[in-house]
């Protein structure tokens, strides 16, 4: 199981006041890809609009340049993202990123 939290995005101050923590618990296999995880998270939060995304693993919070970054392959080739991405979400399984349990 994986606990997923929304930490930022287009939400109002009123929503934040009424919902100081927005999270979902997701059950998923380690063999699923990060791309599949994104789709499951999207569904869990009732989202529909497509958007660019990436997963940052490790580091000390969002946008830490020392975090390992996994994103959409087309974003790597066209946007000049820095730092260099670690991998592609469509070919990286959840088990491969080395998450810890109970953290």
MODELLER restraints for C-alpha pairs under 7 A, 6 or more apart:
rsr = mdl.restraints
at = mdl.atoms
rsr.add(forms.Gaussian(group=physical.xy_distance, feature=features.Distance(at['CA:1:A'], at['CA:25:A']), mean=6.58, stdev=0.5))
rsr.add(forms.Gaussian(group=physical.xy_distance, feature=features.Distance(at['CA:1:A'], at['CA:26:A']), mean=5.49, stdev=0.5))
rsr.add(forms.Gaussian(group=physical.xy_distance, feature=features.Distance(at['CA:1:A'], at['CA:27:A']), mean=4.37, stdev=0.5))
rsr.add(forms.Gaussian(group=physical.xy_distance, feature=features.Distance(at['CA:1:A'], at['CA:28:A']), mean=6.27, stdev=0.5))
rsr.add(forms.Gaussian(group=physical.xy_distance, feature=features.Distance(at['CA:2:A'], at['CA:25:A']), mean=5.58, stdev=0.5))
rsr.add(forms.Gaussian(group=physical.xy_distance, feature=features.Distance(at['CA:2:A'], at['CA:26:A']), mean=5.08, stdev=0.5))
rsr.add(forms.Gaussian(group=physical.xy_distance, feature=features.Distance(at['CA:2:A'], at['CA:27:A']), mean=6.26, stdev=0.5))
rsr.add(forms.Gaussian(group=physical.xy_distance, feature=features.Distance(at['CA:3:A'], at['CA:23:A']), mean=6.88, stdev=0.5))
rsr.add(forms.Gaussian(group=physical.xy_distance, feature=features.Distance(at['CA:3:A'], at['CA:24:A']), mean=5.86, stdev=0.5))
rsr.add(forms.Gaussian(group=physical.xy_distance, feature=features.Distance(at['CA:3:A'], at['CA:25:A']), mean=4.44, stdev=0.5))
rsr.add(forms.Gaussian(group=physical.xy_distance, feature=features.Distance(at['CA:3:A'], at['CA:26:A']), mean=6.27, stdev=0.5))
rsr.add(forms.Gaussian(group=physical.xy_distance, feature=features.Distance(at['CA:4:A'], at['CA:23:A']), mean=5.39, stdev=0.5))
rsr.add(forms.Gaussian(group=physical.xy_distance, feature=features.Distance(at['CA:4:A'], at['CA:24:A']), mean=5.34, stdev=0.5))
rsr.add(forms.Gaussian(group=physical.xy_distance, feature=features.Distance(at['CA:4:A'], at['CA:25:A']), mean=6.21, stdev=0.5))
rsr.add(forms.Gaussian(group=physical.xy_distance, feature=features.Distance(at['CA:5:A'], at['CA:22:A']), mean=5.76, stdev=0.5))
rsr.add(forms.Gaussian(group=physical.xy_distance, feature=features.Distance(at['CA:5:A'], at['CA:23:A']), mean=4.27, stdev=0.5))
rsr.add(forms.Gaussian(group=physical.xy_distance, feature=features.Distance(at['CA:5:A'], at['CA:24:A']), mean=6.70, stdev=0.5))
rsr.add(forms.Gaussian(group=physical.xy_distance, feature=features.Distance(at['CA:6:A'], at['CA:22:A']), mean=5.69, stdev=0.5))
rsr.add(forms.Gaussian(group=physical.xy_distance, feature=features.Distance(at['CA:6:A'], at['CA:23:A']), mean=6.33, stdev=0.5))
rsr.add(forms.Gaussian(group=physical.xy_distance, feature=features.Distance(at['CA:24:A'], at['CA:44:A']), mean=6.87, stdev=0.5))
rsr.add(forms.Gaussian(group=physical.xy_distance, feature=features.Distance(at['CA:30:A'], at['CA:93:A']), mean=6.49, stdev=0.5))
rsr.add(forms.Gaussian(group=physical.xy_distance, feature=features.Distance(at['CA:30:A'], at['CA:94:A']), mean=4.84, stdev=0.5))
rsr.add(forms.Gaussian(group=physical.xy_distance, feature=features.Distance(at['CA:30:A'], at['CA:95:A']), mean=4.50, stdev=0.5))
rsr.add(forms.Gaussian(group=physical.xy_distance, feature=features.Distance(at['CA:31:A'], at['CA:93:A']), mean=5.47, stdev=0.5))
rsr.add(forms.Gaussian(group=physical.xy_distance, feature=features.Distance(at['CA:31:A'], at['CA:94:A']), mean=6.25, stdev=0.5))
rsr.add(forms.Gaussian(group=physical.xy_distance, feature=features.Distance(at['CA:31:A'], at['CA:95:A']), mean=6.20, stdev=0.5))
rsr.add(forms.Gaussian(group=physical.xy_distance, feature=features.Distance(at['CA:32:A'], at['CA:93:A']), mean=5.39, stdev=0.5))
rsr.add(forms.Gaussian(group=physical.xy_distance, feature=features.Distance(at['CA:32:A'], at['CA:94:A']), mean=6.01, stdev=0.5))
rsr.add(forms.Gaussian(group=physical.xy_distance, feature=features.Distance(at['CA:33:A'], at['CA:89:A']), mean=6.48, stdev=0.5))
rsr.add(forms.Gaussian(group=physical.xy_distance, feature=features.Distance(at['CA:33:A'], at['CA:90:A']), mean=6.06, stdev=0.5))
rsr.add(forms.Gaussian(group=physical.xy_distance, feature=features.Distance(at['CA:33:A'], at['CA:91:A']), mean=6.37, stdev=0.5))
rsr.add(forms.Gaussian(group=physical.xy_distance, feature=features.Distance(at['CA:33:A'], at['CA:92:A']), mean=5.34, stdev=0.5))
rsr.add(forms.Gaussian(group=physical.xy_distance, feature=features.Distance(at['CA:33:A'], at['CA:93:A']), mean=3.95, stdev=0.5))
rsr.add(forms.Gaussian(group=physical.xy_distance, feature=features.Distance(at['CA:33:A'], at['CA:94:A']), mean=5.69, stdev=0.5))
rsr.add(forms.Gaussian(group=physical.xy_distance, feature=features.Distance(at['CA:34:A'], at['CA:89:A']), mean=4.80, stdev=0.5))
rsr.add(forms.Gaussian(group=physical.xy_distance, feature=features.Distance(at['CA:34:A'], at['CA:90:A']), mean=6.47, stdev=0.5))
rsr.add(forms.Gaussian(group=physical.xy_distance, feature=features.Distance(at['CA:34:A'], at['CA:92:A']), mean=6.06, stdev=0.5))
rsr.add(forms.Gaussian(group=physical.xy_distance, feature=features.Distance(at['CA:34:A'], at['CA:93:A']), mean=5.84, stdev=0.5))
rsr.add(forms.Gaussian(group=physical.xy_distance, feature=features.Distance(at['CA:34:A'], at['CA:94:A']), mean=5.88, stdev=0.5))
rsr.add(forms.Gaussian(group=physical.xy_distance, feature=features.Distance(at['CA:35:A'], at['CA:89:A']), mean=4.91, stdev=0.5))
rsr.add(forms.Gaussian(group=physical.xy_distance, feature=features.Distance(at['CA:35:A'], at['CA:90:A']), mean=5.08, stdev=0.5))
rsr.add(forms.Gaussian(group=physical.xy_distance, feature=features.Distance(at['CA:53:A'], at['CA:71:A']), mean=6.23, stdev=0.5))
rsr.add(forms.Gaussian(group=physical.xy_distance, feature=features.Distance(at['CA:54:A'], at['CA:69:A']), mean=6.67, stdev=0.5))
rsr.add(forms.Gaussian(group=physical.xy_distance, feature=features.Distance(at['CA:54:A'], at['CA:70:A']), mean=5.42, stdev=0.5))
rsr.add(forms.Gaussian(group=physical.xy_distance, feature=features.Distance(at['CA:54:A'], at['CA:71:A']), mean=4.16, stdev=0.5))
rsr.add(forms.Gaussian(group=physical.xy_distance, feature=features.Distance(at['CA:54:A'], at['CA:72:A']), mean=6.91, stdev=0.5))
rsr.add(forms.Gaussian(group=physical.xy_distance, feature=features.Distance(at['CA:55:A'], at['CA:69:A']), mean=5.75, stdev=0.5))
rsr.add(forms.Gaussian(group=physical.xy_distance, feature=features.Distance(at['CA:55:A'], at['CA:70:A']), mean=5.12, stdev=0.5))
rsr.add(forms.Gaussian(group=physical.xy_distance, feature=features.Distance(at['CA:55:A'], at['CA:71:A']), mean=6.37, stdev=0.5))
rsr.add(forms.Gaussian(group=physical.xy_distance, feature=features.Distance(at['CA:56:A'], at['CA:67:A']), mean=5.70, stdev=0.5))
rsr.add(forms.Gaussian(group=physical.xy_distance, feature=features.Distance(at['CA:56:A'], at['CA:68:A']), mean=5.53, stdev=0.5))
rsr.add(forms.Gaussian(group=physical.xy_distance, feature=features.Distance(at['CA:56:A'], at['CA:69:A']), mean=4.59, stdev=0.5))
rsr.add(forms.Gaussian(group=physical.xy_distance, feature=features.Distance(at['CA:56:A'], at['CA:70:A']), mean=6.46, stdev=0.5))
rsr.add(forms.Gaussian(group=physical.xy_distance, feature=features.Distance(at['CA:57:A'], at['CA:67:A']), mean=5.41, stdev=0.5))
rsr.add(forms.Gaussian(group=physical.xy_distance, feature=features.Distance(at['CA:57:A'], at['CA:68:A']), mean=5.05, stdev=0.5))
rsr.add(forms.Gaussian(group=physical.xy_distance, feature=features.Distance(at['CA:57:A'], at['CA:69:A']), mean=6.44, stdev=0.5))
rsr.add(forms.Gaussian(group=physical.xy_distance, feature=features.Distance(at['CA:58:A'], at['CA:67:A']), mean=4.79, stdev=0.5))
rsr.add(forms.Gaussian(group=physical.xy_distance, feature=features.Distance(at['CA:58:A'], at['CA:68:A']), mean=6.34, stdev=0.5))
rsr.add(forms.Gaussian(group=physical.xy_distance, feature=features.Distance(at['CA:59:A'], at['CA:66:A']), mean=5.41, stdev=0.5))
rsr.add(forms.Gaussian(group=physical.xy_distance, feature=features.Distance(at['CA:59:A'], at['CA:67:A']), mean=4.32, stdev=0.5))
rsr.add(forms.Gaussian(group=physical.xy_distance, feature=features.Distance(at['CA:65:A'], at['CA:83:A']), mean=6.58, stdev=0.5))
rsr.add(forms.Gaussian(group=physical.xy_distance, feature=features.Distance(at['CA:68:A'], at['CA:86:A']), mean=5.70, stdev=0.5))
rsr.add(forms.Gaussian(group=physical.xy_distance, feature=features.Distance(at['CA:69:A'], at['CA:85:A']), mean=4.98, stdev=0.5))
rsr.add(forms.Gaussian(group=physical.xy_distance, feature=features.Distance(at['CA:69:A'], at['CA:86:A']), mean=5.22, stdev=0.5))
rsr.add(forms.Gaussian(group=physical.xy_distance, feature=features.Distance(at['CA:69:A'], at['CA:87:A']), mean=6.78, stdev=0.5))
rsr.add(forms.Gaussian(group=physical.xy_distance, feature=features.Distance(at['CA:70:A'], at['CA:85:A']), mean=5.87, stdev=0.5))
rsr.add(forms.Gaussian(group=physical.xy_distance, feature=features.Distance(at['CA:70:A'], at['CA:86:A']), mean=5.70, stdev=0.5))
rsr.add(forms.Gaussian(group=physical.xy_distance, feature=features.Distance(at['CA:70:A'], at['CA:87:A']), mean=4.77, stdev=0.5))
rsr.add(forms.Gaussian(group=physical.xy_distance, feature=features.Distance(at['CA:70:A'], at['CA:88:A']), mean=5.40, stdev=0.5))
rsr.add(forms.Gaussian(group=physical.xy_distance, feature=features.Distance(at['CA:70:A'], at['CA:89:A']), mean=5.59, stdev=0.5))
rsr.add(forms.Gaussian(group=physical.xy_distance, feature=features.Distance(at['CA:71:A'], at['CA:87:A']), mean=6.72, stdev=0.5))
rsr.add(forms.Gaussian(group=physical.xy_distance, feature=features.Distance(at['CA:71:A'], at['CA:88:A']), mean=5.28, stdev=0.5))
rsr.add(forms.Gaussian(group=physical.xy_distance, feature=features.Distance(at['CA:71:A'], at['CA:89:A']), mean=5.26, stdev=0.5))
rsr.add(forms.Gaussian(group=physical.xy_distance, feature=features.Distance(at['CA:72:A'], at['CA:88:A']), mean=5.77, stdev=0.5))
rsr.add(forms.Gaussian(group=physical.xy_distance, feature=features.Distance(at['CA:72:A'], at['CA:89:A']), mean=5.91, stdev=0.5))
rsr.add(forms.Gaussian(group=physical.xy_distance, feature=features.Distance(at['CA:73:A'], at['CA:88:A']), mean=5.46, stdev=0.5))
